[in-house]
Amino acid sequence: MKHFKFIFVFFLVATFLQSCDSSDDSVDPAEVEGESTGDYWPRAIGNVWNFEDTYYGNVTYNMVSTETIDGDTYYKFDDLFGGESWLRKSGDSYYTRSIATGLPIPGYDVSTTPIITKILKDSALVGEEWSSDVSYTITYTSNDANFPDIPNIDFSATYAFKMIERDGVRTVEGVDYENVLNVELKLLVAGQVQSTVNYYFAKDIGIIEFVGDQSSGTLLGYTLN
């Protein structure tokens, strides 16, 4: 999930093509949320997931606080797949909010607009699809009078999700997990697939594994409150 940091990234997933509505930092109000079939990413302060990640190595993701943003309550991670991130659930839908990263340039301060993506719909049937059309802006502000202004840089992409399997069993690091959802994410830019990743969510646990063409990760252990 990282090179999308997109998270999620994941979830989540983690760097330069990130995405969702930079203008109002909100989800399309026309999007209908259904009844949840269970909790596939538990939210509580103090929840911890430890991963072995092919890009970041051994990493730990902690839920450290809650924040109300535009009237919605989010659980904040200290770090998730390489960046500042939040998570909330509404009905059957799980939304990640993250801060896109811009390439550092000497002599400039970098700021970006936030990204919100619907990473999971836990009631989706096998074969069901959903997507988020997303955009964000990177702003470079000179901190030295000798450096010229740089125009804002706008990016847009589509996160296309598909439920591949429900109620599966998956073995990760020698542990058998039941009630697993397999969700495929394709990142599209200008209609072209840039990257693909599969996320595995275990009921009452969260992400247990992600397998992508840019990076992968497996759950080593977790603590839930």
N, C-alpha and C positions, 0 to 999 in steps of 0.2 A: 504494500500500500504506500510505500514511501515515495517512490519517484513520482507518484501522483501527489504525494503529501496531501495531497488531495486526501488522505486520507486520506483514512481513512482515510483517513484515512482513513485508513485504515486507512479507517479506518480508515478516514482515515486515509493513504495511503498516502510523492512528497517533495516536489520542488517547484518546477517552473510552469507547468501547465494548469495549475489549480483553478478552482472555479466555484460560484453561484451568486447571483444577483448582487452586484456591488453597489447599486444605486440606492436600494432601500433596505438591504440586509434582511430580507424576509422571504418566506416561502409563498408561492403562488396561492392566494386565498381560494382559488377554484379547485385546488387539489383536495380530494375527498379522502378522509382517513377512516378506516374501518375498525372493527373490533379486534383487539389483540388476541393472539392464540397462546401467549405466554411471554415471559421476559427473557429475551435473547441477548441483552446487554445490560446487566444490573447496574443501577446507579445509586451510589451511596458514598458519602465522604469516607475516605480510608480504604476504598476498594483498590486492590493492587493486582496487576497482571504482569508476569515476568516472561519475556519472550527471548528466544534465540533467533536472531534476525540476520539474514545473509548480507545486509548492507550495514546495519548499525552494531552488530554483534549482540552481546547479552544486554538487554535493556529492560527497564521496569517502567510501567505506566501507572501513575497514581491519580486517583480522583481526590483533589485537594480542597475543593470549595464549591459553593453554588453561587450563581450570579443570575440576576433577572435582567434580560436583554430584550428590549421591545415587548415587554409584557410576558415573555416566556422564561421559564426557569431552566437553566442549563447547569450541568455538572462540569466543572472545569478540570482538565488534566494538567499536571505540571508540565507534561510534554507528551505528545502522541505522534508517533511516526515522524519525528523530527521537527515538530513545530507546536506553537501554542494552539490548543484545541479545546472544544467544549462538546457536550453531548446532551441531547434531550430526547424524550419520547412523548408522542402524542397519539393516542389510539394504538394502531398497529404500526406506526411509522417512527423511525429513529433518524434524527437529524444531527449531523456533525457540523459544527461551526469552527472554522480555522482561519488563520491569518496567512495569506499567501506570502511566499518569500521572494524577494527580488535579489538579483545578483549584486553583491557589494561593489561599489566603485569608490576608490579613494577620493576624498574631498567632497563626498555627498552623503547626506542622510537619506535613508530609504524608508518609505512608508507605503503600506498597501491597504486595500479595502478588504473587509472580511468576506468569507465564503461560507455559504450554507448548502449542504447537500443531503438529500434523503438517501441514506446508505442502505436502509433495510425496511421492507414491508413484511412483517412476520406472518401475515395472513395470506400472502401471495400464493397462488397455486403454481404447480410445476409448469413452466413455460410462460408464466405471466411476466410482463415487462413493465418497467417504469423508467423515467429518465428525468434528469435535471439539466436544463440549459443554463449555463452559468457564465459569469464574467467577472473580471476584477481589474483594478487599475494599480499600477506601480508608479509612485511619485518619487523623483529624485530632487532633493533640495540641497543646493550648494551651501557648504559651511565655510567656504573660502571665497572671498571677493574676486579672486583671480580665476575662478572656475565659472564657465558659462552655464546658463540654465539648460536643463534637459527636458524636453517635452514629456508629458505623461505617456505611459505605455499601457495600452489596453489589451487585454487578452480575453478570449471567449472559447468555450468548449462545451461539449455535451457529455454527461455521465449517463451511459445507457446500462441499466441493470436488468438482470433476468434471473428468476428463480429456477435453478437447475435441479435441485433435489430437496425434498422435505423428509423429516423424520428419519434421517439416515443415521448410520453408525460410522464413526471415523476414529481410527487409532492414531494418536499424536504422541510422540515421545514415549511410547509404550503404554499409554493410557487409552482405554476404550471409552469414547464419549457417545452417548445416545441422544436422540431428539436433536439432530444436527440439521441446520439449513445450509445449503450450498448456494451462494449468490455470486453470479458472474458480473463483473464490471468491465465494460469497454469504454475507454476514453477516446472520444472523437474530436478532432480539430479540423474544421473545414470539411466535415463529412468523412474524414479518413481516420481509421483506427490507429491510434498512436501506441496504445498499450492495453493489455488485458490482464485481469487478476481475478482469482476466485477466492471468496471469503467463506469460511466455515464458522457458523455461529452455533454454539451449543446452548440449549435451553438452561436458564438460570446460571450460566457461566459467562457467556460473551464470546468474543472471537477466540477460537482455539488454534486456527491456522489460516494463513493466506498464501496463495501460490500464484506468482505472477511471472511475466516474461522479463521483468526488470529486477524483481527481488521477491523473497519468500520469508516466512517466519512461522515458528511453531511455539506453542504455549508450553512453558516449562513448569509453571506453578502459579497459583493465585490465592488471594485472600479476599473474601467478600464479607461485608458487614450487613 
